[in-house]
Amino acid sequence: MSTPQKPIGSGFGEKSTTAEVLAGIDLAGRTAMVTGGYSGVGLATTQALAEAGARVIVPARRPDSAHAALAGLDNVEVDELDLADLNSVAAFADRHLATGRSLDLVINSAGIMAPPLRRVGQGWESQFATNHLGHFVLVNRLWPALTDGRGARVVTVSSRGHRFSGIRWEDPHFVSDPYDKWGAYGQAKTANALFAVHLDALGQDAGVRAFSVHPGVIDTNLQRHLPLEEQIAMGWTSEDGSPKDPSMYKSPQQGAATSVWAATSPRLATLGGVYLEDCEIAEIATDPFNMAAGGVAQHAAEENEAARLWDLSARLTGVNAF
């Protein structure tokens, strides 16, 4: 059974940092993997885990950029991975499995937001493919490395943007309907949450627990596909390109804190399958159309929807470890 979407009184909150949630936690001897772990929140996640003693693997679409961003950081290694290319995902997974090393923590942090329509793979919409299907295949192919009995955790970065859309079962890749970049983003973030729900249900017997997280609003290059004019119209940015309301933003270390808490907190050792925000288990949103309010929309927490998405993902990719 998945954990109920009920807060547990973590003692942390919106402004908690990675250093605070890791206080007293020693990750020596543990191996972590952080997709997107060389930019923004992903970079802050890598830094925090490495400084706590973990060996961190950073799969990167741009290995040269990853090496530059991670220079000087001990206990980190970089390998090549393009989540939009399932051949690249398979090759990365095969290389890791060949090492015989287990994985204790997997944090699926890489993602794209609201780009123009781009098709990858078998004509898949790029946000659904990159944010969800790539991570789905990655975790399934790495499954033997996660199931050695050490209590692995898989954390997938979702977003409050999941409220923009549930899964578009009849047309997930916008073949029939006109492309809506925010609807596509919402679908991908809902998929991230539902992936954690069903992975947790499947993985419990092997000691693997899964979570999804909303990191908060952080000023990173995730917004790179949005024209400045659009960011201004949305109230995010001033005309000079600076944040319009700096108080609405978390620092990267605050944004990464929920992922790190999900991956390491002893309080979550017997829990899973839930959506987290501000270093706490979120409640079901009472007003899912109010983007300023917390919580997870019901459509992103339904076990039946999660199982249905798993089946769809397995059919699309031809990969299923179960």
Backbone bond lengths (Angstrom), bond angles and torsions (degrees), N, CA, C in turn:
res aa  C-N    CA-C-N  psi(-1)  N-CA   C-N-CA  omega(-1)  CA-C   N-CA-C  phi
1 M - - - 1.460 - - 1.523 109.92 -
2 S 1.326 116.17 139.33 1.447 120.17 174.34 1.521 110.27 -74.70
3 T 1.295 115.73 155.09 1.457 122.22 177.45 1.523 109.57 -68.37
4 P 1.321 118.77 140.77 1.470 119.79 174.65 1.523 111.04 -62.79
5 Q 1.332 115.64 149.46 1.467 121.15 176.58 1.531 108.72 -77.63
6 K 1.318 115.68 72.87 1.464 122.37 -178.93 1.529 108.99 -134.67
7 P 1.321 118.39 133.71 1.471 120.21 177.71 1.521 111.77 -58.85
8 I 1.341 114.84 150.09 1.463 120.01 -179.16 1.522 112.19 -113.85
9 G 1.336 117.30 4.13 1.455 119.18 -178.10 1.512 111.88 70.62
10 S 1.321 116.52 60.12 1.461 121.87 -173.49 1.525 113.02 -67.60
11 G 1.321 116.64 -26.88 1.458 120.06 -174.27 1.512 113.16 88.93
12 F 1.331 116.77 -3.82 1.460 121.44 177.16 1.522 109.24 -110.90
13 G 1.338 116.34 175.80 1.455 118.66 -176.89 1.508 113.01 -158.09
14 E 1.310 115.56 -162.83 1.463 123.14 -172.60 1.527 112.88 -57.36
15 K 1.309 117.79 -38.66 1.464 121.59 -175.33 1.528 113.35 -98.59
16 S 1.321 117.80 6.09 1.459 119.97 177.51 1.532 110.16 -62.42
17 T 1.320 116.14 147.48 1.455 121.94 -177.97 1.532 110.93 -109.18
18 T 1.319 114.69 169.45 1.466 119.08 176.81 1.526 110.93 -61.22
19 A 1.321 117.07 -38.16 1.462 119.67 179.83 1.522 111.10 -62.60
20 E 1.318 116.77 -37.84 1.462 120.22 -178.84 1.527 111.45 -69.63
21 V 1.318 118.00 -43.44 1.463 118.96 -176.90 1.528 111.87 -74.38
22 L 1.342 116.54 -19.28 1.462 120.31 179.52 1.526 113.08 -96.74
23 A 1.307 117.21 0.56 1.463 119.55 -178.55 1.528 110.41 -57.30
24 G 1.317 116.22 125.05 1.462 121.31 179.13 1.511 114.96 82.37
25 I 1.329 118.62 1.17 1.468 121.96 -179.33 1.526 109.51 -102.64
26 D 1.309 116.56 125.47 1.463 123.59 -179.78 1.523 108.97 -109.00
27 L 1.325 116.70 116.94 1.460 121.33 -178.22 1.520 112.69 -102.25
28 A 1.317 117.12 15.78 1.473 120.30 177.39 1.526 110.04 -57.30
29 G 1.314 115.58 134.15 1.459 120.66 -178.94 1.504 114.36 86.67
30 R 1.327 117.05 -3.59 1.462 121.44 178.97 1.523 110.00 -99.31
31 T 1.325 115.97 147.75 1.457 121.64 177.12 1.516 109.25 -116.24
32 A 1.330 115.38 128.25 1.457 121.85 179.74 1.519 109.61 -118.71
33 M 1.316 115.46 155.79 1.458 121.62 172.31 1.518 107.92 -130.28
34 V 1.341 116.66 130.87 1.465 121.37 -178.69 1.519 108.51 -127.73
35 T 1.328 117.73 106.70 1.463 119.10 174.17 1.529 108.09 -71.25
36 G 1.317 115.50 144.75 1.464 118.37 -175.88 1.512 112.37 65.64
37 G 1.320 116.98 23.17 1.452 121.20 -171.47 1.512 115.13 -81.57
38 Y 1.321 117.41 22.05 1.465 119.91 -179.06 1.525 112.18 -128.89
39 S 1.338 116.57 15.32 1.463 119.95 -179.41 1.515 109.43 -152.85
40 G 1.332 117.08 140.72 1.459 122.00 172.69 1.510 113.89 57.26
41 V 1.335 115.05 -130.77 1.457 120.88 -178.62 1.529 110.67 -64.57
42 G 1.319 117.13 -35.99 1.462 119.85 178.29 1.513 112.13 -61.72
43 L 1.337 117.34 -40.73 1.455 121.24 178.01 1.529 110.48 -64.41
44 A 1.331 117.01 -43.27 1.467 120.09 177.54 1.520 111.00 -61.99
45 T 1.327 117.23 -35.04 1.464 121.51 177.37 1.520 110.83 -66.03
46 T 1.316 116.76 -47.02 1.462 121.03 178.31 1.515 111.05 -59.05
47 Q 1.325 116.81 -47.13 1.459 120.56 -178.76 1.530 110.75 -59.73
48 A 1.321 116.98 -44.47 1.467 120.77 -177.00 1.522 111.29 -64.65
49 L 1.332 117.12 -45.61 1.464 120.16 -178.39 1.525 111.49 -67.01
50 A 1.331 116.42 -40.72 1.459 119.86 179.50 1.529 110.71 -65.59
51 E 1.313 117.04 -41.96 1.463 120.07 -179.98 1.522 112.08 -67.11
52 A 1.348 116.82 -23.86 1.470 120.61 176.20 1.525 112.24 -84.97
53 G 1.344 116.92 1.46 1.453 120.55 173.65 1.507 116.38 108.34
54 A 1.324 118.59 -4.94 1.462 120.60 -178.55 1.520 111.11 -75.90
55 R 1.325 115.48 150.64 1.456 121.45 166.06 1.520 106.62 -85.48
56 V 1.327 118.37 123.03 1.461 121.53 -173.11 1.523 110.38 -115.08
57 I 1.320 115.48 124.77 1.460 122.78 174.37 1.524 107.82 -97.32
58 V 1.326 116.53 128.37 1.461 121.31 -179.37 1.526 108.43 -117.27
59 P 1.337 117.91 99.92 1.461 120.68 173.16 1.531 108.64 -72.77
60 A 1.329 117.22 134.90 1.459 119.54 -172.12 1.520 111.51 -139.45
61 R 1.314 115.05 135.34 1.462 120.16 173.78 1.523 110.15 -69.97
62 R 1.342 116.01 -28.99 1.473 122.40 178.82 1.531 108.66 -121.74
63 P 1.323 117.88 80.58 1.466 120.22 -175.34 1.521 114.23 -55.75
64 D 1.334 117.73 -37.32 1.463 119.34 -179.63 1.531 110.60 -62.72
65 S 1.331 116.49 -41.80 1.464 120.14 178.05 1.521 110.59 -65.81
66 A 1.331 116.23 -37.34 1.458 119.93 179.52 1.530 110.61 -65.23
67 H 1.331 116.96 -44.92 1.463 119.77 178.82 1.526 110.56 -59.39
68 A 1.329 117.05 -41.17 1.463 120.24 -179.32 1.528 111.09 -66.38
69 A 1.332 116.95 -43.06 1.461 120.65 -177.84 1.520 112.19 -68.36
70 L 1.333 116.86 -29.75 1.454 121.44 -174.48 1.527 113.13 -100.99
71 A 1.319 116.72 5.61 1.460 120.91 -178.90 1.524 110.72 -57.39
72 G 1.318 115.95 134.01 1.457 120.62 178.52 1.511 114.48 88.30
73 L 1.321 116.93 -4.28 1.460 120.10 -179.98 1.520 109.13 -97.88
74 D 1.314 116.64 120.39 1.459 121.07 -178.93 1.524 111.38 -74.58
75 N 1.335 116.19 159.92 1.467 123.47 172.96 1.524 113.47 67.77
76 V 1.326 116.88 25.83 1.474 120.25 -178.71 1.525 109.29 -126.55
77 E 1.327 116.35 138.38 1.460 121.65 174.15 1.518 109.61 -131.37
78 V 1.310 116.07 150.63 1.462 122.84 -176.31 1.518 109.35 -116.33
79 D 1.337 115.88 140.26 1.462 121.02 173.21 1.528 107.52 -139.08
80 E 1.299 116.09 164.49 1.460 120.98 -174.70 1.522 110.96 -88.82
81 L 1.347 115.91 135.26 1.459 121.49 177.95 1.516 109.42 -160.04
82 D 1.318 117.14 128.50 1.455 123.30 172.18 1.522 107.54 -116.89
83 L 1.328 117.01 108.35 1.461 121.47 -175.55 1.520 113.02 -63.74
84 A 1.319 117.99 -22.37 1.462 120.76 179.26 1.523 112.84 -81.15
85 D 1.328 116.97 -5.67 1.458 122.87 -177.86 1.528 107.81 -120.94
86 L 1.336 117.49 104.88 1.459 119.63 -174.58 1.520 113.02 -67.76
87 N 1.317 118.19 -22.12 1.464 119.66 172.94 1.523 110.31 -66.92
88 S 1.331 115.97 -38.65 1.459 120.64 176.88 1.525 110.69 -66.30
89 V 1.329 116.81 -39.77 1.466 120.84 178.00 1.525 110.37 -62.03
90 A 1.324 115.93 -46.38 1.466 120.31 -179.20 1.523 110.94 -63.06
91 A 1.322 117.03 -41.22 1.460 120.29 -179.21 1.527 110.79 -65.11
92 F 1.332 116.61 -42.14 1.463 119.43 177.73 1.525 110.68 -61.93
93 A 1.322 116.87 -46.89 1.464 120.51 -179.22 1.525 111.20 -61.12
94 D 1.325 116.43 -42.02 1.470 119.84 179.07 1.530 110.96 -62.30
95 R 1.331 116.48 -40.96 1.472 119.09 179.14 1.527 110.60 -63.23
96 H 1.328 115.93 -41.07 1.468 117.31 -179.63 1.528 111.21 -67.97
97 L 1.318 117.11 -45.79 1.461 119.60 -178.67 1.522 111.25 -61.36
98 A 1.316 117.18 -31.83 1.466 120.67 -179.95 1.523 112.07 -66.13
99 T 1.322 117.27 -21.59 1.464 120.19 178.30 1.525 111.88 -76.19
100 G 1.331 117.08 -19.65 1.453 121.23 -177.84 1.517 114.22 76.77
101 R 1.321 117.95 6.03 1.455 120.74 -177.75 1.527 111.38 -83.95
102 S 1.302 116.35 140.00 1.460 120.39 175.67 1.521 109.45 -80.43
103 L 1.331 115.02 164.43 1.459 122.15 173.53 1.519 108.18 -119.57
104 D 1.310 116.29 128.07 1.457 121.40 179.49 1.522 112.33 -96.91
105 L 1.323 115.88 -34.74 1.466 121.60 -176.14 1.523 108.58 -135.90
106 V 1.316 116.75 127.21 1.461 121.49 172.99 1.521 107.22 -122.97
107 I 1.316 115.90 122.32 1.463 120.74 178.47 1.520 107.77 -118.63
108 N 1.322 114.96 111.05 1.461 122.49 -179.81 1.520 108.25 -87.18
109 S 1.341 115.34 88.64 1.459 120.74 -172.85 1.522 113.36 -103.59
110 A 1.325 117.61 -19.23 1.464 120.44 -176.98 1.525 110.74 -68.06
111 G 1.318 115.41 148.47 1.457 118.64 177.01 1.518 111.38 -178.83
112 I 1.321 114.75 166.07 1.463 121.99 175.82 1.519 108.37 -126.39
113 M 1.332 116.16 155.27 1.460 120.53 -176.52 1.525 111.34 -135.47
114 A 1.318 115.10 122.15 1.465 124.25 169.62 1.525 114.90 53.55
115 P 1.343 118.00 46.36 1.461 119.10 174.74 1.534 110.24 -80.79
116 P 1.323 117.01 168.55 1.469 119.39 169.22 1.528 109.61 -60.09
117 L 1.323 116.41 160.50 1.457 120.49 -179.56 1.522 110.69 -58.20
118 R 1.310 114.78 127.42 1.464 122.07 174.77 1.507 107.30 -141.59
119 R 1.305 117.05 136.82 1.461 121.18 179.66 1.520 109.47 -108.75
120 V 1.318 115.31 137.06 1.463 121.30 179.75 1.520 108.41 -131.20
121 G 1.324 116.31 170.94 1.464 119.80 177.12 1.511 111.72 56.46
122 Q 1.309 115.57 -125.60 1.458 121.94 -177.93 1.529 111.11 -94.92
123 G 1.316 115.87 45.72 1.457 120.62 -179.29 1.514 113.45 82.68
124 W 1.340 117.10 20.69 1.456 121.20 -177.19 1.527 111.17 -78.44
125 E 1.318 116.00 145.16 1.468 121.59 173.09 1.522 108.37 -64.48
126 S 1.334 117.21 135.85 1.464 120.47 -166.11 1.524 114.24 -66.82
127 Q 1.329 119.19 -32.90 1.466 118.76 -178.64 1.529 111.10 -70.82
128 F 1.318 117.07 -43.93 1.457 120.77 177.24 1.524 110.09 -63.80
129 A 1.329 115.89 -39.36 1.454 120.14 -177.80 1.524 112.17 -70.39
130 T 1.321 116.68 -46.86 1.466 120.87 -176.10 1.518 111.90 -74.94
131 N 1.330 116.27 -52.02 1.463 120.49 -174.04 1.528 112.19 -71.11
132 H 1.337 116.76 -35.55 1.466 119.11 -176.64 1.519 114.14 -110.00
133 L 1.335 117.74 -61.78 1.465 119.06 -171.64 1.529 112.36 -61.65
134 G 1.320 117.96 -39.18 1.458 120.10 178.54 1.521 111.97 -60.97
135 H 1.327 116.28 -43.50 1.462 119.78 178.37 1.529 111.30 -71.11
136 F 1.316 117.15 -35.83 1.469 120.74 176.26 1.532 110.08 -57.25
137 V 1.316 116.29 -48.70 1.467 120.24 -179.00 1.526 110.65 -67.95
138 L 1.315 116.80 -40.68 1.464 120.43 -178.91 1.526 111.27 -58.70
139 V 1.322 117.15 -49.94 1.463 120.49 -177.92 1.523 111.06 -66.51
140 N 1.325 117.55 -40.76 1.459 119.82 179.09 1.523 111.40 -64.02
141 R 1.308 117.71 -41.01 1.468 119.92 -179.58 1.527 111.92 -72.07
142 L 1.325 116.70 -28.27 1.463 120.25 178.83 1.524 112.81 -88.82
143 W 1.323 117.27 3.43 1.460 120.61 -173.36 1.536 113.82 -52.25
144 P 1.336 120.30 -41.56 1.466 118.67 179.15 1.525 113.41 -58.98
145 A 1.331 117.60 -28.26 1.467 120.47 179.72 1.523 112.62 -79.93
146 L 1.327 116.61 -13.51 1.463 121.02 -177.65 1.515 113.19 -96.34
147 T 1.305 117.36 -11.08 1.466 119.82 -167.61 1.527 112.83 -114.58
148 D 1.328 116.69 44.76 1.467 119.38 179.56 1.521 112.23 -96.89
149 G 1.333 116.92 10.89 1.452 120.38 175.13 1.505 115.72 87.74
150 R 1.338 118.14 7.69 1.462 121.12 -178.74 1.529 112.63 -90.87
151 G 1.328 116.38 4.24 1.467 118.86 177.39 1.510 113.62 77.52
152 A 1.345 117.25 54.51 1.459 121.60 -178.23 1.523 111.44 -67.62
153 R 1.324 114.88 154.28 1.465 121.27 174.62 1.528 109.93 -128.55
154 V 1.322 114.76 142.49 1.460 121.85 176.50 1.522 107.30 -119.82
155 V 1.315 116.31 122.24 1.461 122.46 -178.01 1.525 108.10 -118.80
156 T 1.321 116.81 126.36 1.460 121.35 -179.11 1.521 109.28 -117.66
157 V 1.321 115.84 128.80 1.460 120.70 -177.84 1.520 109.34 -80.63
158 S 1.305 115.42 112.34 1.459 123.16 174.11 1.532 107.56 -97.51
159 S 1.307 117.66 -144.35 1.460 121.76 179.94 1.514 108.58 -173.42
160 R 1.326 115.67 155.03 1.463 118.99 171.01 1.527 110.80 -61.62
161 G 1.327 116.30 -16.84 1.457 120.71 175.10 1.518 113.34 -63.75
162 H 1.347 118.75 -8.86 1.470 119.89 175.88 1.525 110.92 -59.19
163 R 1.311 116.19 -19.69 1.477 119.25 -178.21 1.523 112.58 -71.51
164 F 1.334 117.42 -14.94 1.461 119.74 179.88 1.524 112.45 -66.46
165 S 1.344 116.92 -26.72 1.465 118.73 -175.40 1.518 110.90 -167.22
166 G 1.329 115.27 141.39 1.458 119.93 164.85 1.517 108.96 -81.46
167 I 1.322 116.81 -168.04 1.461 120.47 177.56 1.529 108.93 -75.00
168 R 1.313 116.07 129.25 1.458 123.03 -179.40 1.536 107.79 -86.44
169 W 1.307 115.51 79.16 1.459 120.41 -169.48 1.520 113.13 -57.51
170 E 1.311 118.05 -35.29 1.470 120.57 -176.06 1.522 112.75 -83.42
171 D 1.333 117.15 -20.43 1.462 119.39 -176.31 1.531 110.56 -155.85
172 P 1.329 117.40 63.03 1.470 119.03 -174.90 1.517 114.28 -65.26
173 H 1.330 117.33 -21.78 1.465 120.32 -175.44 1.532 113.07 -106.84
174 F 1.330 116.86 13.94 1.467 121.72 175.87 1.527 111.34 55.94
175 V 1.325 113.79 47.69 1.460 119.24 175.94 1.523 110.34 -83.32
176 S 1.330 116.54 -40.48 1.463 121.41 -178.97 1.525 112.19 -92.48
177 D 1.318 116.40 -42.51 1.465 120.74 -177.16 1.520 111.09 -90.10
178 P 1.339 117.04 153.05 1.469 120.04 174.79 1.526 110.27 -59.96
179 Y 1.305 116.12 144.78 1.460 121.09 -178.74 1.525 110.74 -67.40
180 D 1.312 115.02 131.67 1.467 123.39 174.99 1.519 106.54 -122.80
181 K 1.330 117.13 107.55 1.471 119.58 -172.69 1.521 112.09 -63.54
182 W 1.343 118.15 -32.42 1.463 119.77 179.52 1.519 111.42 -80.10
183 G 1.316 116.92 -34.07 1.458 119.18 173.35 1.518 111.18 -64.39
184 A 1.339 116.51 -38.99 1.457 120.90 178.04 1.523 110.88 -67.04
185 Y 1.327 116.26 -39.47 1.466 119.23 177.27 1.526 110.48 -64.11
186 G 1.340 116.00 -45.33 1.456 119.38 178.84 1.520 112.38 -59.46
187 Q 1.343 116.73 -42.76 1.463 120.10 177.99 1.533 110.80 -60.43
188 A 1.342 117.30 -43.86 1.462 120.67 -178.69 1.523 111.55 -64.09
189 K 1.330 116.41 -38.59 1.466 119.51 -179.58 1.534 111.32 -74.24
190 T 1.321 117.32 -33.21 1.468 119.61 170.67 1.517 110.03 -62.52
191 A 1.330 116.42 -41.34 1.466 120.32 178.62 1.523 110.90 -61.32
192 N 1.329 117.63 -39.39 1.472 120.06 177.23 1.512 111.41 -59.05
193 A 1.334 116.90 -42.80 1.463 120.73 -179.69 1.525 111.17 -68.27
194 L 1.319 117.08 -45.36 1.462 120.52 -179.18 1.531 111.50 -66.78
195 F 1.313 117.34 -33.58 1.461 120.87 175.85 1.525 110.60 -56.82
196 A 1.334 116.67 -44.27 1.464 120.24 179.44 1.522 111.51 -65.25
197 V 1.327 117.18 -37.65 1.461 120.56 179.63 1.524 110.83 -59.04
198 H 1.329 116.60 -50.26 1.471 118.29 -174.51 1.516 112.49 -80.74
199 L 1.335 117.84 -34.07 1.461 119.10 175.73 1.521 110.32 -59.73
200 D 1.318 117.43 -40.20 1.462 120.50 178.85 1.527 110.80 -62.94
201 A 1.324 116.13 -41.91 1.466 119.44 179.22 1.524 111.27 -63.24
202 L 1.324 116.72 -39.31 1.465 120.86 -179.17 1.524 112.47 -76.08
203 G 1.325 116.84 -31.78 1.451 120.57 -170.64 1.505 116.64 -92.93
204 Q 1.326 118.10 -9.90 1.461 120.20 -173.78 1.524 113.02 -58.29
205 D 1.316 117.38 -41.79 1.468 119.72 -178.01 1.522 112.08 -63.78
206 A 1.340 116.48 -24.47 1.461 120.77 177.72 1.528 111.57 -94.47
207 G 1.322 116.92 5.74 1.459 121.05 178.99 1.506 114.62 80.44
208 V 1.338 117.49 14.01 1.464 121.73 -179.40 1.527 108.74 -100.74
209 R 1.325 116.68 127.28 1.458 121.62 177.48 1.530 108.93 -116.13
210 A 1.321 115.77 149.88 1.460 120.83 -175.38 1.521 110.54 -130.44
211 F 1.327 115.73 148.57 1.456 123.15 -179.65 1.523 109.25 -142.11
212 S 1.327 116.68 155.68 1.457 121.21 165.99 1.515 107.91 -120.01
213 V 1.337 116.43 154.71 1.462 119.87 -175.85 1.521 111.29 -138.16
214 H 1.325 114.45 148.38 1.464 122.22 165.34 1.520 106.55 -101.46
215 P 1.333 118.48 116.41 1.466 119.44 -175.24 1.519 114.29 -76.61
216 G 1.347 116.54 -19.97 1.456 120.13 -173.25 1.513 109.74 105.39
217 V 1.305 116.43 -174.13 1.468 122.42 -179.73 1.520 107.98 -96.86
218 I 1.322 116.07 117.73 1.454 122.08 -177.88 1.527 107.85 -131.09
219 D 1.317 116.74 138.84 1.460 121.62 -179.77 1.524 108.96 -82.65
220 T 1.340 116.21 93.04 1.463 121.50 -178.87 1.526 108.97 -131.11
221 N 1.326 116.35 -177.01 1.465 119.40 179.74 1.529 112.66 -78.91
222 L 1.352 117.95 7.84 1.458 119.75 172.95 1.527 110.33 -59.07
223 Q 1.337 116.61 -28.35 1.460 121.61 -179.36 1.520 113.19 -82.75
224 R 1.337 117.68 10.55 1.461 120.41 -170.70 1.525 113.74 -62.42
225 H 1.335 117.78 -22.86 1.464 119.36 -179.05 1.528 113.04 -87.15
226 L 1.330 117.13 -3.98 1.462 120.37 -176.98 1.517 110.52 -96.79
227 P 1.335 118.71 122.38 1.466 120.65 175.78 1.527 110.48 -59.00
228 L 1.317 116.06 149.40 1.462 120.74 179.72 1.523 110.80 -55.13
229 E 1.333 116.81 -39.14 1.464 119.96 -179.04 1.525 111.42 -60.42
230 E 1.318 116.54 -37.40 1.461 119.86 179.23 1.523 110.83 -70.89
231 Q 1.316 116.97 -39.56 1.462 119.92 178.28 1.526 110.82 -64.55
232 I 1.329 116.88 -36.22 1.469 120.76 176.66 1.523 109.86 -66.29
233 A 1.340 116.77 -44.63 1.462 120.84 -178.79 1.523 112.06 -63.76
234 M 1.323 116.76 -30.15 1.458 120.91 179.76 1.524 112.80 -82.06
235 G 1.330 116.34 -5.71 1.453 120.01 178.51 1.506 114.16 83.75
236 W 1.323 117.06 12.12 1.462 121.32 -178.74 1.530 112.31 -84.08
237 T 1.349 115.56 -35.30 1.455 120.63 -164.10 1.527 110.59 -133.98
238 S 1.337 115.71 145.19 1.455 121.75 173.25 1.522 109.51 -82.98
239 E 1.322 116.50 168.68 1.462 120.31 -176.26 1.523 112.37 -63.86
240 D 1.316 117.87 -22.99 1.462 119.96 178.21 1.523 112.82 -85.41
241 G 1.352 116.40 2.75 1.449 120.89 177.96 1.509 114.81 90.45
242 S 1.318 118.07 -2.34 1.464 121.46 178.74 1.521 109.88 -86.68
243 P 1.349 118.52 158.76 1.468 120.39 177.85 1.530 111.26 -58.04
244 K 1.318 116.80 133.31 1.463 119.99 -178.74 1.520 110.84 -68.74
245 D 1.331 116.05 -38.79 1.462 120.92 179.03 1.518 107.80 -131.96
246 P 1.328 117.70 90.56 1.473 119.92 -176.35 1.521 113.46 -55.78
247 S 1.322 117.57 -26.00 1.465 119.63 -177.26 1.529 112.83 -67.82
248 M 1.347 116.64 -18.21 1.462 119.09 -178.83 1.536 111.95 -80.03
249 Y 1.318 116.37 -12.37 1.453 120.38 -174.96 1.525 111.64 -98.13
250 K 1.321 115.51 142.76 1.452 121.60 167.14 1.528 108.91 -90.68
251 S 1.312 115.67 156.34 1.462 119.83 169.15 1.528 108.16 -74.47
252 P 1.334 118.60 161.32 1.463 119.32 176.25 1.530 112.82 -55.76
253 Q 1.335 117.18 -36.24 1.466 120.28 179.32 1.532 111.57 -68.58
254 Q 1.322 117.13 -33.43 1.465 120.27 174.57 1.518 110.48 -73.92
255 G 1.343 116.57 -39.19 1.455 119.91 179.45 1.510 113.15 -65.93
256 A 1.333 116.46 -32.91 1.469 120.69 -180.00 1.519 112.39 -81.35
257 A 1.330 117.77 -13.91 1.462 120.75 -172.59 1.525 112.69 -60.22
258 T 1.336 118.32 -38.79 1.464 119.41 -177.76 1.522 111.37 -68.16
259 S 1.324 117.10 -39.82 1.475 119.60 175.77 1.521 111.09 -62.27
260 V 1.310 116.39 -44.57 1.464 120.69 -178.57 1.526 110.44 -66.82
261 W 1.324 116.58 -40.86 1.473 120.24 176.66 1.519 110.16 -61.25
262 A 1.333 116.96 -44.36 1.470 120.75 179.37 1.519 111.23 -60.63
263 A 1.315 116.67 -37.83 1.469 120.86 -175.14 1.520 113.06 -78.26
264 T 1.331 118.05 -22.75 1.464 119.24 -167.94 1.521 115.86 -128.24
265 S 1.314 119.51 -16.93 1.467 119.73 -171.17 1.526 112.35 -66.77
266 P 1.339 117.85 128.80 1.469 120.20 173.42 1.527 112.33 -61.20
267 R 1.324 117.00 -25.36 1.466 120.61 -179.92 1.531 111.90 -63.64
268 L 1.320 116.94 -21.40 1.468 121.31 -176.33 1.529 112.79 -103.34
269 A 1.317 117.13 10.31 1.457 120.59 -173.22 1.525 113.17 -60.23
270 T 1.324 117.90 -32.19 1.468 120.83 -178.44 1.525 111.54 -112.73
271 L 1.316 116.40 16.30 1.462 120.89 -178.22 1.525 109.35 -116.19
272 G 1.323 116.92 169.73 1.458 119.32 177.28 1.513 112.53 166.70
273 G 1.330 114.23 173.94 1.452 121.26 178.34 1.510 114.32 75.04
274 V 1.333 117.00 18.20 1.457 120.40 -174.40 1.523 111.56 -120.59
275 Y 1.317 113.75 162.63 1.462 124.57 178.62 1.522 107.67 -97.89
276 L 1.335 115.96 129.29 1.452 122.18 -176.01 1.524 110.63 -115.88
277 E 1.321 116.29 149.59 1.459 121.30 169.94 1.523 108.52 -151.02
278 D 1.328 115.51 147.02 1.465 121.72 -179.83 1.527 111.52 51.84
279 C 1.339 115.81 43.41 1.474 122.66 176.98 1.521 111.66 55.67
280 E 1.310 116.09 45.63 1.462 122.28 -179.50 1.520 108.66 -158.98
281 I 1.331 116.82 153.65 1.452 120.27 171.66 1.520 108.11 -71.50
282 A 1.312 116.69 127.05 1.466 121.35 -177.83 1.521 110.56 -79.80
283 E 1.313 115.17 157.01 1.455 121.18 172.43 1.525 109.51 -90.07
284 I 1.321 116.77 165.34 1.463 120.65 171.93 1.526 107.86 -66.44
285 A 1.315 116.93 131.73 1.460 121.61 -176.38 1.523 110.71 -66.32
286 T 1.317 115.82 128.53 1.467 120.13 176.81 1.523 111.28 -81.73
287 D 1.323 117.14 -23.32 1.460 121.65 178.14 1.529 107.90 -133.34
288 P 1.326 116.64 80.14 1.466 119.45 -173.18 1.529 114.15 -64.63
289 F 1.328 117.79 -13.23 1.466 119.90 -179.83 1.527 112.09 -91.45
290 N 1.319 116.84 -4.40 1.461 121.68 177.10 1.518 108.19 -94.92
291 M 1.322 116.70 99.07 1.456 120.90 -174.52 1.520 112.45 -68.38
292 A 1.328 117.35 -17.35 1.461 120.12 179.55 1.525 111.95 -81.02
293 A 1.326 116.66 -17.03 1.461 120.70 -177.68 1.524 110.07 -89.28
294 G 1.317 116.50 153.42 1.455 121.10 -178.65 1.514 112.47 -83.14
295 G 1.315 114.43 178.51 1.459 120.67 176.08 1.509 113.17 106.27
296 V 1.317 114.81 169.33 1.458 122.10 179.76 1.516 109.00 -112.75
297 A 1.325 116.59 134.80 1.459 120.95 177.60 1.525 109.96 -65.50
298 Q 1.318 116.13 145.74 1.459 121.26 -177.23 1.518 111.82 -56.27
299 H 1.348 116.70 -36.39 1.471 118.65 -176.10 1.527 112.62 -66.48
300 A 1.338 117.93 -16.97 1.463 121.37 179.36 1.519 112.70 -98.71
301 A 1.335 116.58 7.90 1.461 120.42 -177.89 1.524 113.17 -128.83
302 E 1.328 117.11 4.24 1.463 121.71 -175.68 1.523 111.23 -79.77
303 E 1.319 117.02 125.44 1.457 120.65 -178.87 1.531 112.09 -64.36
304 N 1.327 117.58 -38.02 1.467 119.78 179.24 1.527 111.15 -65.67
305 E 1.331 116.25 -40.31 1.465 119.96 177.29 1.522 110.24 -65.33
306 A 1.329 116.50 -37.95 1.464 120.43 179.83 1.526 111.28 -64.43
307 A 1.319 117.17 -43.03 1.467 120.56 178.18 1.531 110.72 -65.18
308 R 1.318 116.22 -38.68 1.465 119.99 178.95 1.529 110.77 -65.23
309 L 1.328 116.81 -40.65 1.461 119.97 178.28 1.521 110.83 -65.70
310 W 1.326 116.98 -39.25 1.466 119.74 178.40 1.531 110.11 -59.27
311 D 1.312 116.52 -45.28 1.468 120.29 179.72 1.521 110.96 -62.56
312 L 1.350 117.12 -43.09 1.456 120.85 178.30 1.529 110.61 -61.51
313 S 1.310 116.82 -44.80 1.461 121.18 -178.13 1.523 111.04 -64.18
314 A 1.320 116.67 -40.25 1.464 120.58 178.46 1.524 110.99 -65.10
315 R 1.330 116.73 -39.53 1.472 119.52 178.31 1.532 110.91 -66.58
316 L 1.316 117.42 -42.60 1.464 120.99 -177.53 1.525 111.41 -65.58
317 T 1.334 116.86 -39.92 1.466 120.31 -172.17 1.525 113.59 -99.30
318 G 1.329 117.15 -18.33 1.462 120.54 -175.82 1.512 113.49 72.16
319 V 1.344 116.63 18.88 1.469 121.62 -177.45 1.527 109.13 -123.31
320 N 1.326 116.52 132.03 1.470 121.60 175.99 1.516 107.91 -163.94
321 A 1.327 116.74 116.09 1.460 121.08 -177.40 1.521 112.68 -80.16
322 F 1.331 118.34 -3.85 1.467 120.75 -172.92 1.527 111.84 -115.92
